[in-house]
Amino acid sequence: MTNHKNGDRYSDDFRKMVVDLYHSGQPVKELSSEYGVSEVTIYEWIKKFTPVELEDGSSMTLDDYRKLQKQMHKLQGENEILKKAMAIFAKK
Protein backbone atom coordinates (compact mmCIF):
# COMPACT_ATOMS: atom_id res chain seq x y z
CA MET A 1 0.00 0.00 0.00
CA THR A 2 1.92 2.97 -1.27
CA ASN A 3 0.86 6.57 -1.46
CA HIS A 4 1.26 8.35 -4.78
CA LYS A 5 0.96 12.05 -5.51
CA ASN A 6 -1.96 11.42 -7.86
CA GLY A 7 -4.16 10.16 -5.01
CA ASP A 8 -3.76 6.42 -5.63
CA ARG A 9 -3.52 4.80 -2.22
CA TYR A 10 -2.96 1.25 -3.40
CA SER A 11 -0.58 -0.27 -5.93
CA ASP A 12 -1.93 -2.10 -8.97
CA ASP A 13 -0.44 -5.31 -7.58
CA PHE A 14 -2.50 -4.93 -4.40
CA ARG A 15 -5.64 -4.14 -6.40
CA LYS A 16 -5.13 -7.16 -8.65
CA MET A 17 -4.56 -9.38 -5.61
CA VAL A 18 -7.89 -8.26 -4.11
CA VAL A 19 -9.64 -8.91 -7.45
CA ASP A 20 -8.03 -12.35 -7.67
CA LEU A 21 -9.27 -13.13 -4.15
CA TYR A 22 -12.76 -12.05 -5.24
CA HIS A 23 -12.59 -14.35 -8.27
CA SER A 24 -11.44 -17.21 -6.06
CA GLY A 25 -14.69 -16.93 -4.11
CA GLN A 26 -14.18 -14.44 -1.30
CA PRO A 27 -17.14 -12.06 -0.91
CA VAL A 28 -16.57 -8.33 -1.43
CA LYS A 29 -17.89 -7.59 2.05
CA GLU A 30 -15.24 -9.87 3.59
CA LEU A 31 -12.46 -8.39 1.46
CA SER A 32 -13.60 -4.90 2.41
CA SER A 33 -13.40 -5.54 6.13
CA GLU A 34 -10.18 -7.56 5.89
CA TYR A 35 -8.21 -4.99 3.87
CA GLY A 36 -9.92 -1.75 4.93
CA VAL A 37 -11.06 -0.86 1.43
CA SER A 38 -14.63 0.22 0.71
CA GLU A 39 -16.90 -2.19 -1.12
CA VAL A 40 -17.53 0.40 -3.83
CA THR A 41 -13.79 0.69 -4.45
CA ILE A 42 -13.40 -3.08 -4.68
CA TYR A 43 -16.24 -3.26 -7.21
CA GLU A 44 -14.47 -0.56 -9.27
CA TRP A 45 -11.26 -2.64 -9.18
CA ILE A 46 -13.19 -5.73 -10.24
CA LYS A 47 -14.60 -3.83 -13.19
CA LYS A 48 -11.17 -2.47 -14.11
CA PHE A 49 -9.11 -5.65 -13.79
CA THR A 50 -11.53 -8.41 -14.81
CA PRO A 51 -10.78 -9.60 -18.35
CA VAL A 52 -13.55 -9.58 -20.93
CA GLU A 53 -13.50 -12.23 -23.64
CA LEU A 54 -13.39 -10.84 -27.19
CA GLU A 55 -14.88 -12.28 -30.37
CA ASP A 56 -11.54 -13.72 -31.48
CA GLY A 57 -11.18 -15.70 -28.24
CA SER A 58 -8.64 -13.39 -26.64
CA SER A 59 -9.34 -11.39 -23.52
CA MET A 60 -8.70 -7.81 -22.44
CA THR A 61 -9.31 -5.77 -19.30
CA LEU A 62 -11.02 -2.40 -19.29
CA ASP A 63 -7.67 -0.89 -18.32
CA ASP A 64 -5.99 -2.51 -21.36
CA TYR A 65 -8.78 -1.21 -23.60
CA ARG A 66 -8.36 2.33 -22.29
CA LYS A 67 -4.59 2.18 -22.86
CA LEU A 68 -5.10 0.98 -26.44
CA GLN A 69 -7.69 3.67 -27.07
CA LYS A 70 -5.30 6.36 -25.78
CA GLN A 71 -2.52 5.00 -27.99
CA MET A 72 -4.84 4.94 -31.01
CA HIS A 73 -5.81 8.60 -30.53
CA LYS A 74 -2.14 9.56 -30.22
CA LEU A 75 -1.29 7.70 -33.43
CA GLN A 76 -4.24 9.27 -35.24
CA GLY A 77 -2.95 12.71 -34.26
CA GLU A 78 0.53 11.86 -35.48
CA ASN A 79 -0.97 10.54 -38.72
CA GLU A 80 -2.80 13.83 -39.31
CA ILE A 81 0.43 15.78 -38.75
CA LEU A 82 2.26 13.56 -41.25
CA LYS A 83 -0.50 14.01 -43.83
CA LYS A 84 -0.24 17.79 -43.52
CA ALA A 85 3.55 17.63 -43.79
CA MET A 86 3.29 15.48 -46.93
CA ALA A 87 0.91 18.01 -48.49
CA ILE A 88 3.35 20.85 -47.75
CA PHE A 89 6.35 18.97 -49.19
CA ALA A 90 4.37 17.76 -52.23
CA LYS A 91 3.76 21.39 -53.26
CA LYS A 92 7.48 22.13 -53.40
HELIX and SHEET records of a PDB file:
HELIX    1   1 ASP A   12  HIS A   23  1                                  12    
HELIX    2   2 VAL A   28  TYR A   35  1                                   8    
HELIX    3   3 GLU A   39  PHE A   49  1                                  11    
HELIX    4   4 LEU A   62  LYS A   91  1                                  30    
SHEET    1   A 2 VAL A  52  GLU A  53  0                                        
SHEET    2   A 2 SER A  59  MET A  60 -1                                        
END                                                                             
